[in-house]
Amino acid sequence: MSHTRWDCKYHVVFIPKRRKKRVFGMLRRHLGELFHELASHKESKIVEGHLMGGHVHMCLSIPPKYAVSNVVGYLKGKSAIQIARKFGGRQKNFTGEHFWARGYFVSTVGLDENIVRAYIRNQEDEDERYDQMKLEIG
C-alpha cells in the first residue's frame, strides 16, 4: 500500500437486534470511543458518525486492502463482546452473544461526501421531523 493513493469512503448503517432502542446513555458514550478504536485496528477511520437510539450511522474510510464486510463485521462483533463484558456482566464464553442485528446497509460515498456527512450529522433532527409528520397524519 506504500505506493497506493486511495479515498474509499462508505456510508454504513446497522441496528441493534429486535430494533430495540438500546443505544443510549453510558452505552452510547462508550460505543463512540469503542468504534473509533476498533476502526483503527483495521487501519480505518470513522469520518463522521452518529449513534441514534435505534441505529448507528457512520461514514467510514476503509483502505482497499480490506473488504467492507470484514471491517463492519469486526466493528459489530468486537463491540458486542465489549457490551456484554462491560454492561452485561459477562467475562467469557460469548457463544450466542448478539447485540447487533444481522446485516447492515452500505453505500459508497464518492463525490457526495459532504452531503452524506451532513445527513449523518443531522439524522436525529430528521427522525424527529419524520415522527412529527406521522403524528399529524394519523
C-alpha distance (Angstrom), angle and dihedral (degrees) to the residues before:
residue distance angle dihedral
M1 . . .
S2 3.82 . .
H3 3.82 90.7 .
T4 3.78 95.9 41.3
R5 3.80 129.6 94.8
W6 3.77 115.7 -162.9
D7 3.78 142.4 167.7
C8 3.81 107.7 -172.4
K9 3.80 113.2 162.5
Y10 3.78 128.4 169.9
H11 3.80 135.3 -169.7
V12 3.81 105.9 -135.4
V13 3.82 128.1 -173.6
F14 3.80 127.4 -179.7
I15 3.79 136.0 164.2
P16 3.82 139.6 -144.6
K17 3.77 116.7 -101.3
R18 3.81 114.0 -80.3
R19 3.83 87.9 12.7
K20 3.79 90.7 -94.4
K21 3.77 116.9 163.6
R22 3.77 92.4 -114.2
V23 3.81 101.6 138.2
F24 3.77 103.2 90.2
G25 3.82 145.8 110.8
M26 3.77 117.2 -1.0
L27 3.80 91.8 -1.2
R28 3.80 90.7 55.8
R29 3.81 92.7 52.3
H30 3.81 91.8 45.6
L31 3.81 93.4 48.9
G32 3.80 93.8 54.3
E33 3.80 92.0 58.1
L34 3.80 92.3 40.0
F35 3.83 94.5 52.3
H36 3.82 91.0 51.2
E37 3.81 91.1 50.3
L38 3.81 94.0 46.1
A39 3.81 92.2 47.6
S40 3.80 90.1 54.7
H41 3.84 89.2 55.5
K42 3.82 86.7 64.9
E43 3.84 92.7 43.2
S44 3.79 87.2 -108.6
K45 3.77 130.9 127.8
I46 3.78 134.2 -148.1
V47 3.80 102.2 -131.0
E48 3.81 93.6 -178.6
G49 3.76 131.0 -1.6
H50 3.76 141.9 171.2
L51 3.80 127.8 -172.9
M52 3.78 109.8 -149.9
G53 3.79 123.7 -170.5
G54 3.79 92.2 -102.5
H55 3.81 105.4 22.1
V56 3.80 146.7 19.3
H57 3.82 125.3 -122.0
M58 3.81 120.5 -166.2
C59 3.75 138.9 169.1
L60 3.81 102.1 -150.0
S61 3.77 127.8 -167.3
I62 3.81 106.1 -152.0
P63 3.82 125.7 179.6
P64 3.81 114.2 -119.6
K65 3.80 91.8 -116.2
Y66 3.83 89.2 72.0
A67 3.78 125.7 65.7
V68 3.80 113.6 -126.7
S69 3.81 89.2 -126.6
N70 3.80 89.9 54.8
V71 3.81 93.9 53.8
V72 3.82 95.9 41.8
G73 3.81 90.9 46.3
Y74 3.80 89.4 50.6
L75 3.82 92.4 49.5
K76 3.80 93.1 48.3
G77 3.81 96.0 42.0
K78 3.79 98.8 46.0
S79 3.80 93.3 41.4
A80 3.84 90.4 51.9
I81 3.82 89.4 53.7
Q82 3.81 91.3 49.1
I83 3.81 91.4 48.5
A84 3.82 90.3 51.2
R85 3.81 91.2 49.0
K86 3.78 99.0 43.4
F87 3.81 102.2 33.2
G88 3.81 104.8 17.9
G89 3.79 99.5 49.0
R90 3.82 93.1 -122.8
Q91 3.80 118.1 137.6
K92 3.81 102.2 174.0
N93 3.80 144.7 -3.3
F94 3.77 98.9 60.8
T95 3.80 96.5 175.8
G96 3.78 106.8 141.6
E97 3.82 95.2 12.7
H98 3.78 105.8 143.8
F99 3.78 123.5 168.9
W100 3.80 99.5 153.1
A101 3.79 125.3 57.6
R102 3.80 118.2 -114.8
G103 3.78 115.6 -89.4
Y104 3.77 133.7 13.3
F105 3.80 142.0 -144.8
V106 3.81 119.1 -104.6
S107 3.77 132.1 178.2
T108 3.79 130.4 173.2
V109 3.78 112.7 -112.4
G110 3.81 101.1 -152.3
L111 3.78 116.3 160.0
D112 3.81 93.2 -17.3
E113 3.81 94.0 75.0
N114 3.82 95.2 125.5
I115 3.81 91.4 50.4
V116 3.82 92.3 49.0
R117 3.81 92.4 46.4
A118 3.82 91.2 50.4
Y119 3.82 90.0 47.7
I120 3.81 91.0 53.0
R121 3.81 92.3 44.9
N122 3.82 92.7 51.0
Q123 3.81 97.7 39.0
E124 3.80 94.9 110.5
D125 3.82 91.7 54.2
E126 3.81 90.3 47.9
D127 3.82 92.0 51.2
E128 3.82 91.2 50.3
R129 3.81 91.0 48.8
Y130 3.82 90.5 49.5
D131 3.83 91.7 48.9
Q132 3.83 89.8 51.1
M133 3.82 90.8 51.0
K134 3.83 90.4 52.0
L135 3.83 90.8 51.6
E136 3.82 92.0 51.3
I137 3.80 92.9 49.8
G138 3.83 96.5 46.9
